[in-house]
C-alpha cells in the first residue's frame, strides 16, 4: 500500500519503486546487514536517550542520528512540534547551505570526528548554537495551526508539486528537491513532524532508509514526551519548594519575636534589678552589666541569623558531636538572673560524664531557650520551680525542662507543637512549633507530658553520638 500523503498521480510510480526496492532487498545477506545496522543505530540512540532529561537534548540526539554519516546520512533534519495551537519549529541539525556543508564536512573529516559518537555526551552549549543557527529557518517552517496539515499516518517523500499546501510550504522554505516528511500523530491531530533531505548530495531516499527514519522519529516522540514530563515535574517541584520556603519565611518571621523575648527578658530583668537596688560592690555591677551585654549580643545574633536560619531550614542543617549536658548548663546559667528576678527556683541536673549527641550547638541552644522561657513564664508569680535535667535513654539523650506552674489549657495540651493557638500566660505557641521544626532539622524530636501533676514536662531528644 502507498503511504498516505503521497501525491495521487505518483501512486503507480511509488508502487513500482517499492516493488523494485523489494526485489533489490531480497538478498538475505543484504537484508541482514541493513537490519543489523539499524539495530545498532537504535541501540546507540536508545542508550543516549536514557540519560537525556531535557526535551531539546532528546530532539538533538535523534536529529543527529538522522544526519550522521554513520547513521542514516541525511544532509539535514528538522523537528516541528505542536505547541499552543501552532506547529512550531523546535530544532534543526545540519548545514544551512552547500558552502557551509562542504566546509563542515571537511573539518569533521580532518578532525576524524564521528558525529554519532557524540550523542552519548551532549553539549548544551553546542545544542544552543545549533538552535540559533537555524532560528530563522525554524520560524519560517512553523505553521499557525497543526490542523492545517492532514493526519498522515506514514512517512513519505514530497516534491514541489505536492497537493498539500503545508508540504509545498516546507519544500519551498528548504528549497528541497525531495523532502522526507515523517508525521507524528496524537489522538486529536498532528503531534509533530520530522523533515529531512539531501539538499547537497541529492542522494536518493530508499525505502529502507525511509522506514528507519520513521522508526527514529517515533523514538523521538517518546523521548520528548518523557523528558517534557520530567521537566514539568521539576518545575512543579520547584514551585512546591518555593511555596514551602515562603511558608518557612512567614513562620520564621512570626517566631522571631518569640525568640527575641528570651534575651530581652534577661536584659530587661537584670537592668530593672540594678535600677531598683544598685549594688555597692563594683564587681557585682560589672558582672550584672555583663549579663545585660551578653543578652543584647544574643539579640543581635538572632537578627543576624534570620536569613542564615531560613537557608539552613531549606537546605538542611549541619550537625556535629556536642555535649548535651554542657549545653543545658550554659543556657540555664544564662537564664538564672531572670529566674531570680521572678522568684523562680531554677536547677540543672546533669550526669558527671559527658553526654555526647549529634546536633547543632546554636540550634540546640535556641531549643533550650524556648523551653526555659516558656517554663519561667508559666511559673512567674507562683514562686515555682523549673528543673532542667539531662539523661540517656538507649540511643537517645533527653534534655527535659519541667515546671510546676499551671497546666496547659486543654486545647493546647492536645497538640502543643501545632503553633495554632496561644500558650499559657499569653506567650505565643509559635515558639513550640519552631522548636519541633528545629529539633527535626537536627534529626531529633520533642516530647511533652503533664501526667505527674503539677509538673509539666517538655523534652528535646537527640540521638547519641556513636
DOZA-331592 format. One record per residue: residue in one letter; x negated, y negated, z of N, C-alpha, C in turn. Coordinates in pm, whole numbers, padded with zeros to 5 digits, always signed. Each point is the difference from the previous one (the first is absolute). Layout:
<atoms>
AXYZXYZXYZ
...
</atoms>
This chain:
<atoms>
X-00085+00119+00000+00085-00119+00000-00089-00124+00000
X+00039-00103-00077-00080-00123+00000+00019-00074+00130
X-00099-00084+00035+00011-00082+00120+00108-00104-00020
X+00079-00026+00104+00097-00107-00007-00074-00132-00007
X+00049-00092-00080-00062-00130-00014-00081-00012-00127
X-00031+00112-00067-00073-00007-00126+00091-00053-00108
X-00052-00075-00097+00083-00054-00109+00072+00111-00074
X+00131-00014-00026+00076+00107-00064-00058+00042-00134
X-00047-00096-00080-00045+00036-00134-00132+00075+00002
X-00065+00009+00118-00126+00073+00009+00017+00137+00064
X+00124+00038+00030+00019+00126+00070-00054+00117-00080
X+00026+00000-00128-00048+00112-00081-00151+00010+00002
X-00064-00116-00014-00147-00001+00002-00052+00044+00136
X+00067-00045+00108-00043+00039+00134+00012+00150+00019
X+00110+00056-00052+00017+00144+00012-00108+00075-00076
X-00030-00050-00121-00104+00066-00078-00135-00014+00069
X-00022-00122+00062-00127-00019+00070-00014+00093+00118
X+00110+00018+00073-00005+00090+00115-00025+00144-00045
X+00063+00038-00110-00021+00136-00050-00146+00020-00041
X-00057-00104-00063-00140+00009-00040-00090+00010+00121
X+00029-00087+00104-00082+00004+00121+00012+00134+00071
X+00121+00055-00003+00019+00130+00063-00083+00106-00070
X-00003-00010-00133-00080+00096-00075-00148-00018+00029
X-00043-00127+00008-00141-00025+00028-00038+00046+00140
X+00097-00011+00093-00029+00037+00138+00021+00149+00026
X+00033+00075-00103+00036+00139+00023-00119+00087+00039
X-00121-00049-00025-00117+00078+00039-00011+00010+00150
X-00012+00120+00053-00002+00022+00144-00118-00068+00068
X-00124+00009-00051-00111-00068+00067+00019-00151+00008
X+00054-00061-00108+00021-00144+00000+00104-00040+00104
X+00109+00078+00008+00103-00032+00099-00056+00012+00141
X-00079+00102+00024-00058+00018+00133-00093-00117+00034
X-00078-00046-00098-00092-00111+00025+00077-00126+00036
X+00105-00030-00078+00077-00121+00028+00073+00010+00133
X+00055+00117+00031+00070+00018+00127-00096-00015+00117
X-00120+00055-00015-00099-00010+00107-00043-00145+00020
X-00018-00073-00111-00041-00140+00011+00108-00085+00066
X+00126+00023-00038+00109-00074+00062+00012+00034+00147
X-00017+00127+00034+00008+00040+00140-00110-00067+00081
X-00122-00002-00054-00110-00067+00071+00029-00148+00019
X+00059-00062-00102+00033-00142+00009+00106-00025+00107
X+00104+00083+00001+00106-00017+00099-00052+00024+00141
X-00091+00096+00015-00058+00026+00133-00081-00120+00047
X-00082-00056-00090-00082-00116+00037+00088-00119+00038
X+00104-00024-00080+00091-00112+00030+00075+00026+00130
X+00047+00123+00018+00072+00033+00123-00084-00019+00125
X-00127+00042-00006-00088-00018+00116-00022-00148+00030
X-00014-00080-00106-00019-00144+00021+00126-00064+00058
X+00117+00042-00048+00124-00060+00048+00033+00040+00143
X-00052+00114+00045+00024+00040+00139-00057-00102+00098
X-00107-00069-00042-00064-00099+00088+00052-00140-00023
X+00081-00020-00105+00050-00133-00032+00111-00040+00097
X-00009-00120+00053+00103-00051+00091+00060-00130-00052
X-00039-00039-00120+00048-00125-00058+00056+00029-00139
X+00118-00053-00035+00058+00027-00132-00090-00044-00115
X-00070-00110+00017-00086-00049-00107-00117+00096-00025
X-00055+00057+00108-00107+00098-00015+00052+00125-00070
X+00121+00042+00036+00059+00118-00064+00019-00025-00150
X+00050-00118-00036+00020-00033-00141-00133-00004-00074
X-00101-00061+00061-00131-00009-00064-00060+00139-00022
X+00020+00089+00096-00055+00136-00011+00055+00072-00122
X+00132-00005-00018+00061+00071-00112-00032-00068-00133
X+00004-00133-00003-00034-00069-00125-00145+00024-00039
X-00088+00013+00099-00140+00032-00030-00012+00140-00059
X+00080+00094+00051-00001+00135-00056+00051+00001-00144
X+00096-00087-00029+00051-00009-00137-00103-00056-00096
X-00083-00093+00047-00092-00071-00090-00143+00053+00003
X-00036+00079+00100-00137+00050+00008-00029+00095-00116
X-00123-00007-00052-00037+00088-00110+00010+00146+00038
X-00037+00033+00124+00010+00138+00045+00140+00033+00051
X+00090-00101-00006+00141+00021+00033+00077+00022-00129
X+00105-00082-00022+00077+00012-00123-00054-00090-00110
X-00087-00094+00033-00073-00074-00101+00074-00111-00070
X+00112-00048+00053+00066-00116-00061-00090-00122+00016
X+00012-00094-00094-00082-00121+00008+00045-00093+00112
X+00129-00005+00027+00053-00085+00106+00136+00055+00044
X+00043-00041+00118+00129+00047+00053+00056-00106+00094
X+00134-00005+00005+00069-00098+00083+00114+00068+00074
X+00029-00053+00117+00110+00053+00081+00096-00113+00030
X+00128+00020-00034+00106-00096+00029+00094+00063+00103
X+00041-00077+00099+00081+00052+00110+00126-00084+00015
X+00114+00067+00018+00126-00070+00024+00001-00055+00142
X+00005-00133+00012-00001-00067+00130+00093-00120-00005
X+00087-00010+00100+00087-00117+00014+00075-00032-00128
X+00054+00101-00064+00080-00022-00120-00080-00029-00125
X-00132+00017+00003-00084-00024-00116-00089+00122-00024
X-00047+00011-00123-00102+00100-00033-00131-00076-00013
X-00080+00003+00105-00117-00087+00010-00129+00076-00031
X-00090-00070-00069-00133+00055-00019-00071+00008+00133
X-00046+00120+00037-00057+00023+00132-00153+00007-00004
X-00054+00075-00096-00146+00014-00007-00038+00048-00139
X-00117-00042-00043-00055+00045-00128-00144+00042+00016
X-00044+00095-00081-00138+00048+00003-00049+00013-00143
X-00119-00051-00027-00058+00013-00133-00039-00136-00056
X-00066-00001-00115-00045-00126-00061+00117-00079-00057
X-00022-00131-00014+00104-00088-00054-00015-00022-00151
X-00118+00026-00053-00024-00021-00142-00100+00103-00050
X-00012+00009-00131-00095+00094-00057-00143-00038+00037
X-00029-00129-00002-00135-00044+00036-00033+00037+00144
X+00096-00024+00089-00022+00035+00140-00013+00150+00017
X+00075+00076-00078-00007+00146+00010-00139+00051-00033
X-00057-00046-00113-00133+00047-00038-00105-00039+00104
X+00016-00119+00057-00096-00045+00100+00009+00084+00127
X+00122+00024+00047+00019+00076+00124-00044+00144-00019
X+00039+00061-00111-00036+00140-00023-00151+00017-00013
X-00065-00096-00064-00146+00009-00013-00067-00010+00137
X+00052-00088+00084-00057-00016+00134+00020+00127+00083
X+00119+00059-00008+00026+00123+00074-00091+00113-00048
X-00021+00005-00131-00087+00103-00054-00144-00021+00044
X-00044-00126-00002-00137-00030+00040-00024+00033+00148
X+00099-00028+00082-00013+00025+00145+00040+00143+00036
X+00043+00076-00100+00042+00139+00020+00108+00010+00108
X+00098-00089-00011+00112-00002+00094+00114+00082-00056
X+00053+00090+00081+00117+00079-00038+00120-00057+00077
X+00089-00074-00068+00112-00066+00070+00084+00095+00084
X+00018+00123-00047+00084+00092+00075-00062+00035+00135
X-00133-00006+00008-00066+00031+00126+00021-00110+00104
X+00045-00118-00045+00017-00113+00091+00135-00001+00070
X+00095+00082-00047+00134-00010+00057+00005+00050+00144
X-00100+00078+00040-00002+00047+00138-00042-00106+00099
X-00065-00107-00049-00045-00110+00087+00046-00133-00060
X+00128-00030+00007+00051-00123-00062-00058-00125+00066
X-00027-00099-00082-00054-00128+00046+00112-00104-00009
X+00048-00046+00115+00112-00095+00002-00035-00128-00076
X-00125-00043+00010-00040-00123-00070+00005+00022-00151
X-00050+00114-00046+00002+00029-00143+00143+00013-00052
X+00088+00058+00081+00140+00012-00041+00063-00138-00010
X-00033-00088+00095+00051-00136-00006-00048-00074-00124
X-00126+00020-00036-00054-00062-00121+00073+00053-00124
X+00025+00130-00003+00071+00059-00113+00141-00057-00012
X+00065-00019+00113+00134-00058-00002-00003-00142-00054
X-00099-00078+00041-00010-00137-00048-00033-00005-00149
X-00083+00092-00046-00036+00003-00142+00123+00020-00088
X+00092+00082+00047+00118+00032-00081+00124-00078+00045
X-00018-00101+00084+00116-00071+00057+00091-00056-00109
X-00058-00064-00100+00082-00061-00105+00075+00107-00080
X-00069+00107-00034+00064+00108-00076+00112+00064+00080
X-00022+00019+00129+00103+00062+00085+00125-00087+00006
X-00019-00131+00005+00115-00090-00001+00075+00010-00132
X-00073+00005-00110+00064+00007-00132+00071+00134-00021
X-00051+00106+00060+00065+00131-00015+00128+00011+00084
X+00013-00082+00102+00114+00009+00091+00131-00032-00072
X+00108+00059+00051+00133-00022-00055+00092-00050+00110
X+00097-00086-00034+00088-00057+00104+00088+00103+00068
X+00024+00113-00063+00084+00102+00061-00045+00137-00046
X-00020+00094+00094-00038+00136-00043+00110+00069-00077
X+00125-00045+00018+00112+00065-00068+00011-00044-00146
X-00088-00093-00042-00001-00036-00142-00064+00110-00084
X-00062+00099+00066-00060+00113-00069+00089+00123+00016
X+00014+00080-00103+00078+00123+00013-00065+00096+00100
X+00078+00091+00051-00051+00098+00096-00058+00119-00075
X-00117-00020-00062-00066+00111-00068-00043+00104+00102
X+00001+00123-00040-00036+00107+00092-00138+00059-00028
X-00055-00026-00116-00129+00058-00035-00092-00107-00057
X-00128+00028+00005-00099-00091-00056+00005+00006-00152
X-00039-00109-00065-00002-00003-00146-00104-00102-00046
X-00032+00008-00129-00093-00094-00062+00082-00097-00084
X-00017-00130+00026+00081-00103-00066-00086-00081-00096
X+00068-00056-00101-00066-00085-00099+00075-00132-00010
X-00049-00088-00085+00055-00135-00009+00145-00003-00045
X+00046+00103-00070+00137+00002-00051+00094+00082+00088
X-00035+00016+00128+00086+00078+00090+00135-00070+00014
X+00110+00075+00008+00133-00063+00005+00029-00076+00129
X-00067+00032+00110+00029-00068+00126-00082-00128+00012
X+00069-00108+00038-00066-00130+00005-00110-00005+00106
X+00023+00062+00117-00102-00006+00105-00128+00071-00044
X+00014+00110-00075-00119+00070-00047-00073-00084-00104
X+00075-00060-00091-00064-00088-00099-00072-00115+00070
X+00058-00048+00111-00064-00109+00076-00135+00046+00054
X-00007+00120+00056-00126+00050+00054-00103+00022-00111
X+00044+00055-00112-00090+00022-00113-00056-00132-00050
X+00085-00102-00004-00044-00131-00048-00097-00065+00097
X+00030+00004+00130-00089-00061+00100-00138+00064-00005
X-00004+00132-00013-00127+00072+00003-00063+00012-00139
X+00074-00042-00104-00049+00013-00138-00047+00143-00025
X+00088+00093+00035-00033+00142-00005+00058+00065-00124
X-00079+00085-00064+00049+00074-00117+00075+00126+00040
X-00035+00057+00115+00068+00120+00049-00004-00005+00152
X+00113-00032+00061+00007-00023+00144+00070+00117+00068
X-00069+00060+00095+00061+00106+00080+00088-00065+00107
X+00127+00040+00004+00095-00051+00098+00046+00117+00086
X-00025-00011+00131+00038+00107+00093+00099-00057+00100
X+00129+00025-00018+00101-00053+00093+00004+00081+00128
X+00026-00069+00110+00017+00063+00131+00135-00045+00053
X+00088+00096+00026+00139-00032+00030+00032+00016+00147
X+00089-00087+00048+00061+00014+00132+00144+00041-00020
X+00073+00019+00109+00139+00044-00011+00086-00102-00072
X-00031-00129+00020+00085-00105-00056-00061-00069-00121
X-00105+00058-00058-00059-00061-00118-00151+00009+00001
X-00068-00078-00085-00146+00005-00007-00066-00034+00134
X-00099+00079+00038-00080-00027+00120-00130-00071-00038
X-00053+00035-00115-00123-00061-00048-00035+00055-00137
X-00108-00053-00057-00046+00042-00132-00152-00002-00001
X-00059+00101-00061-00144+00001-00024-00023-00014-00150
X-00088-00093-00037-00033-00025-00140-00149+00029-00020
X-00034+00061-00112-00141+00028-00031-00017+00006-00151
X-00120-00034-00046-00027+00011-00144-00150+00007-00025
X-00034+00019-00127-00139+00001-00045-00019-00113-00101
X+00011-00122+00049+00001-00116-00090-00138-00027-00061
X-00106+00059+00056-00134-00021-00054-00039+00117-00090
X+00009+00120+00051-00046+00117-00075+00103+00051-00100
X+00128-00037+00019+00109+00048-00086+00007+00152-00003
X-00044+00064+00109+00005+00146+00007+00145+00046+00006
X+00034+00108-00068+00138+00049+00004+00035+00057+00137
X+00129-00003+00031+00049+00054+00127+00065+00134-00029
X-00061+00106+00049+00052+00134-00024+00105+00036+00105
X+00075+00102-00033+00109+00043+00088-00051+00036+00139
X-00111+00073+00007-00054+00039+00130-00041-00120+00083
X-00059-00102-00066-00040-00121+00071+00122-00076+00051
X+00104-00005-00084+00123-00069+00040+00063+00067+00122
X+00005+00132+00000+00059+00071+00113-00085-00014+00126
X-00133+00000-00017-00087-00020+00115+00018-00140+00058
X+00013-00100-00088+00022-00137+00047+00132-00011+00075
X+00101+00072-00048+00129-00002+00067-00011+00062+00140
X-00078+00107+00012-00020+00063+00130-00068-00097+00097
X-00103-00070-00049-00069-00096+00085+00092-00115+00040
X+00087-00042-00090+00092-00109+00033+00094+00039+00112
X+00045+00124+00001+00088+00045+00108-00079+00013+00132
X-00126+00037-00011-00085-00001+00119-00013-00143+00053
X-00014-00095-00093-00009-00141+00038+00125-00043+00076
X+00115+00038-00050+00124-00041+00067+00005+00053+00143
X-00031+00129+00017+00003+00058+00134-00098-00070+00093
X-00119-00033-00052-00101-00065+00084+00041-00142+00037
X+00057-00074-00095+00043-00137+00029+00114+00000+00100
X+00093+00092-00014+00110+00007+00096-00051+00033+00140
X-00095+00094+00007-00054+00038+00131-00077-00115+00064
X-00089-00063-00077-00080-00108+00057+00085-00124+00029
X+00104-00023-00080+00090-00112+00030+00073+00024+00131
X+00040+00124+00023+00063+00033+00128-00097-00020+00115
X-00126+00041-00018-00100-00021+00104-00019-00149+00027
X+00001-00080-00106-00017-00144+00019+00118-00058+00078
X+00121+00043-00034+00117-00050+00073-00005+00042+00146
X-00047+00122+00025-00012+00046+00138-00103-00083+00076
X-00113-00032-00068-00101-00084+00065+00055-00139+00030
X+00073-00056-00096+00057-00133+00022+00102+00002+00112
X+00080+00107+00005+00098+00012+00109-00070+00013+00134
X-00110+00076+00002-00077+00014+00124-00060-00133+00042
X-00048-00078-00098-00055-00132+00032+00108-00092+00057
X+00121+00008-00058+00110-00082+00053+00036+00044+00142
X-00001+00131+00021+00032+00050+00134-00104-00046+00101
X-00127+00009-00039-00107-00044+00091+00011-00149+00027
X+00033-00078-00106+00015-00144+00018+00113-00030+00098
X+00109+00076-00012+00112-00019+00093-00041+00034+00142
X-00074+00111+00015-00047+00038+00133-00094-00105+00057
X-00086-00057-00087-00091-00103+00047+00077-00123+00047
X+00106-00035-00076+00081-00115+00041+00068+00026+00134
X+00048+00124+00017+00062+00036+00128-00101-00006+00113
X-00121+00050-00028-00106-00004+00100-00036-00143+00036
X-00004-00086-00102-00031-00141+00025+00104-00063+00091
X+00128+00030-00026+00106-00056+00083-00009+00052+00143
X-00023+00132+00014-00010+00058+00134-00120-00056+00075
X-00111-00018-00073-00120-00053+00065+00020-00145+00043
X+00066-00077-00087+00026-00139+00036+00089-00009+00124
X+00099+00090+00007+00088-00002+00117-00073+00043+00127
X-00086+00101-00016-00068+00052+00119-00118-00087+00042
X-00044-00091-00088-00114-00085+00035+00030-00081+00125
X+00122-00054+00009+00037-00078+00118-00010+00086+00126
X+00048+00124-00013-00006+00089+00116-00144+00027+00041
X-00088+00021-00099-00139+00032+00031-00071-00120+00061
X+00043-00121-00035-00062-00119+00057+00047-00025+00143
X+00117+00056+00036+00052-00023+00135-00096+00053+00106
X-00063+00115-00028-00086+00063+00101-00117-00090+00041
X-00087-00040-00093-00111-00087+00043+00047-00138+00045
X+00111-00050-00057+00051-00129+00046+00046+00009+00145
X+00062+00113+00036+00044+00017+00138-00118+00003+00095
X-00107+00069-00043-00120+00006+00084-00058-00140+00019
X-00016-00071-00111-00060-00134+00007+00089-00095+00080
X+00131+00004-00029+00091-00090+00070+00010+00030+00147
X+00008+00130+00035+00010+00037+00141-00122-00041+00079
X-00117+00023-00058-00123-00038+00070-00012-00152+00013
X+00038-00072-00106-00008-00146+00005+00094-00056+00105
X+00122+00054+00009+00094-00049+00101-00049+00030+00141
X-00063+00117+00014-00055+00035+00132-00110-00097+00040
X-00085-00037-00096-00106-00097+00029+00058-00136+00035
X+00105-00039-00073+00060-00131+00026+00068-00004+00136
X+00060+00112+00041+00072+00003+00128-00097+00000+00118
X-00109+00075-00012-00096+00007+00111-00141+00010-00056
X-00061-00114-00031-00136+00002-00055-00097+00064+00098
X-00080+00095-00044-00094+00067+00091-00115-00093+00037
X-00041+00011+00125-00113-00082+00045-00133+00056-00049
X-00003+00130-00020-00123+00066-00042-00020-00020-00151
X-00108-00064-00043-00023-00022-00144-00006+00129-00080
X-00054+00107+00060-00010+00126-00075+00139+00057-00030
X+00092-00016+00094+00137+00046-00024+00065-00080-00111
X-00025-00131+00000+00055-00085-00105-00054+00041-00137
X-00130+00024-00005-00062+00041-00127+00058+00132-00047
X+00018+00095+00093+00053+00132-00038+00141-00012-00056
X+00084-00083+00065+00138-00012-00046+00008-00078-00131
X-00086-00099-00015-00005-00069-00129-00046+00095-00111
X-00088+00093+00038-00042+00101-00097+00114+00088-00045
X+00091+00033+00094+00118+00079-00036+00086-00075-00100
X+00018-00131+00024+00079-00082-00092-00067-00005-00137
X-00130-00022-00001-00073-00008-00127+00010+00131-00077
X-00010+00112+00072+00010+00130-00067+00139+00021-00059
X+00104-00041+00074+00136+00015-00050+00022-00085-00124
X-00052-00122+00002+00014-00086-00118-00076+00059-00118
X-00116+00057+00029-00075+00065-00107+00077+00115-00064
X+00073+00074+00083+00079+00110-00054+00116-00051-00084
X+00054-00117+00036+00104-00061-00085-00057-00029-00138
X-00119-00056-00002-00063-00030-00128-00025+00127-00080
X-00040+00108+00070-00024+00126-00069+00129+00055-00061
X+00111-00009+00075+00127+00050-00052+00039-00072-00129
X-00015-00131+00001+00037-00078-00119-00094+00033-00116
X-00130+00009+00029-00097+00027-00106+00017+00138-00059
X+00049+00096+00083+00015+00137-00048+00133+00027-00067
X+00085-00101-00014+00132+00023-00058-00012+00056-00142
X-00076-00070-00085-00016+00049-00138-00074+00132-00003
X-00103+00013+00085-00076+00125+00004+00087+00116+00047
X+00087-00030+00096+00089+00105+00049+00097+00047-00105
X+00051-00093-00081+00090+00038-00109-00071+00091-00099
X-00121-00037-00036-00076+00084-00093-00028+00136+00060
X-00028+00004+00130-00028+00127+00064+00120+00092-00001
X+00119-00057+00022+00121+00083-00001+00030+00051-00139
X-00033-00082-00102+00029+00043-00137-00100+00103-00049
X-00126-00015+00037-00105+00084-00058-00050+00109+00093
X+00052+00006+00120-00046+00101+00094-00090-00062+00105
X-00008+00063+00117-00076-00052+00112-00125+00084+00020
X-00113-00067+00018-00126+00069+00024-00006+00039+00147
X-00024+00127+00028-00009+00047+00138-00142+00045+00031
X-00029+00004+00129-00133+00042+00044+00014+00063+00139
X-00111+00045+00055+00001+00057+00134-00003-00112+00103
X+00085+00010+00103+00003-00103+00104+00042+00062+00132
X-00032-00071+00109+00032+00045+00136+00133-00062+00041
X+00105+00082+00012+00132-00052+00032+00006-00056+00142
X-00073+00062+00094+00000-00050+00138-00061-00138+00010
X-00113-00021-00068-00065-00131+00004+00089-00105-00065
X+00068+00038-00109+00090-00095-00066+00112-00042+00094
X+00059+00098+00070+00109-00032+00093-00048-00093+00111
X-00118+00026+00053-00052-00082+00109-00026-00143-00046
X-00052-00016-00122-00027-00135-00051+00129-00082-00007
X+00104+00060-00056+00124-00074-00018+00066-00027+00135
X-00005+00097+00092+00060-00021+00132-00068-00116+00071
X-00132-00007-00004-00071-00110+00065+00036-00134-00064
X+00027+00002-00126+00039-00123-00069+00136-00049+00049
X+00089+00093+00036+00134-00036+00044+00010-00018+00151
X-00106+00029+00074+00011-00003+00146+00036-00139+00054
X-00059-00110-00050+00042-00132+00052+00149-00026-00018
X+00055+00043-00114+00143-00020-00023+00082+00083+00099
X-00046+00123+00027+00072+00085+00096-00001-00064+00139
X-00115-00056+00040-00008-00066+00130+00096-00118+00006
X+00003-00077-00107+00088-00116-00003+00146+00041+00014
X+00037+00113-00061+00139+00046+00004+00027+00091+00119
X-00099+00013+00086+00014+00082+00120+00037+00144-00034
X-00068+00052-00100+00018+00139-00043-00130+00075+00027
X+00012+00116+00062-00118+00082+00026-00037+00075-00129
X-00123-00020-00044-00047+00061-00125-00117+00092+00032
X+00015+00128-00031-00105+00098+00029-00032+00078-00127
X-00121+00053-00003-00046+00076-00116-00064+00129+00048
X+00048+00112-00049-00055+00131+00032-00064+00058-00128
X-00125+00039+00012-00069+00060-00114-00096+00107+00050
X-00024+00104-00080-00094+00104+00042-00141-00056+00013
X-00081+00065+00082-00138-00045+00018-00080+00017-00129
X+00033+00106-00076-00072+00022-00126+00070-00076-00113
X-00071-00015-00109+00058-00069-00115+00108+00086-00066
X+00102-00066-00049+00105+00066-00077-00014-00049-00144
X-00068+00080-00082-00031-00042-00137+00117+00032-00092
X+00046-00100-00074+00113+00017-00090-00034-00059-00136
X+00082+00033-00099-00012-00059-00132+00098-00117-00009
X-00052-00119-00025+00088-00117-00006-00074-00121-00050
X+00065-00114+00011-00058-00127-00039+00000-00089+00124
X-00116-00042+00050-00004-00074+00127+00088-00125+00001
X-00004-00078-00106+00080-00123-00002+00149+00031+00001
X+00041+00096-00083+00142+00035-00004+00041+00066+00131
X-00088+00082+00057+00031+00062+00129+00024-00103+00108
X-00083-00104+00004+00019-00105+00100+00132-00073-00021
X+00037-00023-00125+00128-00066-00027+00116+00085+00050
X-00011+00131-00016+00106+00089+00049+00013-00008+00152
X-00113+00007+00069+00004-00004+00147+00047-00137+00048
X-00041-00106-00068+00048-00134+00036+00152-00007-00008
X+00056+00057-00107+00146-00002-00016+00068+00072+00116
X-00051+00118+00036+00062+00078+00108-00013-00072+00134
X-00118-00055+00028-00018-00069+00128+00085-00127+00008
X+00007-00074-00110+00080-00123+00002+00147+00032+00026
X+00052+00105-00063+00139+00037+00023+00022+00044+00144
X-00096+00078+00054+00015+00048+00138-00005-00115+00100
X-00093-00093-00018-00009-00114+00092+00124-00089-00010
X+00054-00013-00121+00123-00078-00016+00115+00065+00075
X+00007+00134-00006+00108+00071+00067-00009-00014+00152
X-00123-00004+00053-00018-00004+00146-00002-00142+00056
X+00001-00099-00085-00010-00137+00048+00117-00033+00093
X-00032-00053+00117+00103-00036+00096+00046+00114+00087
X-00052+00121-00021+00043+00116+00078-00112+00053+00090
X-00117-00066-00003-00115+00047+00077-00023+00149-00027
X+00004+00035-00128-00011+00140-00038-00144+00043-00020
X-00013+00114-00065-00132+00059-00022-00009+00050-00144
X-00115-00021-00060-00029+00050-00135-00123+00089+00009
X+00013+00120-00054-00110+00097+00004-00045+00032-00142
X-00130-00007-00021-00060+00045-00126-00080+00126+00032
X+00029+00108-00073-00064+00128+00030-00044+00067-00129
X-00122+00054+00001-00054+00072-00115-00014+00146+00038
X+00049+00089-00086-00008+00144+00027-00019+00074-00132
X-00032+00129+00011-00021+00083-00118+00105+00110-00003
X+00055+00024-00121+00104+00101-00017-00030+00080-00127
X-00080+00104+00015-00036+00082-00115-00079-00080-00102
X+00050-00005-00123-00071-00073-00105+00028-00149+00005
X+00086-00043+00092+00037-00140+00011-00056-00062+00128
X-00020-00131-00004-00030-00079+00119+00112-00102+00016
X+00045-00019+00124+00115-00086+00027-00042-00121+00081
X+00040-00118-00045-00016-00122+00078+00142-00047+00034
X+00037+00017+00126+00137-00025+00043+00009-00128+00082
X+00099-00081-00030+00030-00121+00077+00137+00019+00063
X+00004+00001+00134+00126+00022+00072+00028-00120+00090
X+00127-00035+00011+00039-00108+00091+00129+00040+00072
X+00020-00059+00118+00120+00030+00078+00097-00118+00000
X+00002-00072-00112+00097-00107-00015+00135+00056-00042
X+00094-00086-00039+00132+00047-00042-00010+00094-00119
X+00090+00098-00011-00003+00092-00115+00039-00072-00129
X-00028+00066-00111+00039-00055-00129+00152+00005-00014
X+00052-00094-00076+00143+00002-00029+00033+00124-00082
X+00121+00055+00015+00034+00126-00070-00021-00007-00151
X+00036-00114-00063-00016-00010-00145-00146+00010-00041
X-00087-00066+00076-00142+00002-00032-00064+00132+00039
X+00049+00062+00107-00058+00125+00047+00016+00112-00102
X+00104-00008-00085+00021+00106-00100-00112+00000-00104
X-00052-00116-00034-00110-00008-00097-00078-00129+00026
X-00087+00000+00099-00069-00125+00036-00098-00049-00105
X-00034+00085-00099-00099-00039-00100+00062-00046-00131
X+00132-00019-00001+00067-00037-00126-00027-00144-00038
X-00017-00089+00100-00022-00141-00029+00126-00072-00041
X+00118+00063+00018+00124-00060-00046+00079-00068+00111
X-00046+00010+00126+00073-00063+00110-00100-00055+00100
X+00047-00088+00085-00091-00069+00090-00046+00090+00112
X-00121-00029+00050-00053+00072+00115+00063-00054+00127
X-00024+00072+00111+00043-00052+00129-00074-00130+00029
X+00057-00083+00082-00055-00130+00037-00023-00089-00122
X+00087+00014-00102+00000-00089-00116-00127+00007-00083
X-00081+00101+00018-00117+00016-00086+00043+00063-00131
X-00080-00012-00102+00038+00049-00132-00031+00147-00016
X+00097+00076-00049-00022+00141-00029-00095+00023-00115
X-00033-00106-00074-00094+00015-00110-00137+00044+00049
X-00032-00029+00128-00129+00041+00053-00016+00151-00002
X+00104+00073+00041-00008+00146+00003+00007+00059-00140
X+00075-00064-00090+00003+00047-00139-00139-00013-00061
X-00065-00113+00027-00137-00019-00048-00094+00100+00064
X+00022+00031+00128-00083+00097+00071+00003+00135-00069
X+00118+00048-00036+00010+00130-00065-00073+00000-00134
X+00017-00108-00078-00067-00007-00130-00152+00002+00016
X-00049-00072+00100-00145-00004+00022-00052+00135+00048
X+00075+00066+00087-00042+00131+00049-00006+00101-00114
X+00101-00001-00085+00001+00094-00113-00110-00031-00099
X-00037-00127-00013-00111-00036-00090-00131+00061+00047
X-00013+00026+00131-00121+00063+00054+00014+00152+00007
X+00110+00054-00053+00022+00143+00009+00057+00043+00133
X+00052-00096+00077+00054+00030+00132+00151-00009+00002
X+00055-00011+00120+00145-00010+00017+00029-00069+00132
X+00127-00031+00023+00042-00066+00123+00108+00085+00066
X+00015-00018+00130+00095+00081+00076+00066-00090+00104
X+00117+00045+00048+00074-00081+00097+00088+00092+00084
X+00013-00033+00129+00100+00067+00082+00025-00084+00125
X+00117+00016+00059+00033-00060+00129+00079+00102+00083
X-00051+00123-00007+00065+00109+00072-00020-00015+00151
X-00122-00036+00040-00033-00009+00142+00028-00142+00050
X+00127-00030+00027+00038-00135+00044-00071-00035+00131
X-00041-00124+00017+00027-00115-00087-00109-00024-00104
X-00088+00098-00022-00113-00023-00089+00041+00010-00147
X-00046-00096-00077+00016-00001-00146-00140+00017-00059
X-00016+00101-00084-00133+00032-00051-00004-00010-00153
X-00099-00073-00048-00033-00001-00143-00143+00050-00014
X-00027+00074-00107-00133+00058-00015-00048-00009-00144
X-00129-00022-00013-00069+00007-00129-00080+00130-00001
X+00023+00085-00101-00071+00127-00010-00089-00003-00124
X-00127+00030+00020-00097+00006-00109-00069+00137+00003
X-00041+00044-00116-00066+00131-00009-00140-00008+00060
X-00035+00104+00076-00133+00005+00059-00104+00021-00109
X-00115-00060+00022-00109+00012-00096-00063+00138+00012
X-00014+00067-00114-00058+00134+00004-00115+00010-00099
</atoms>
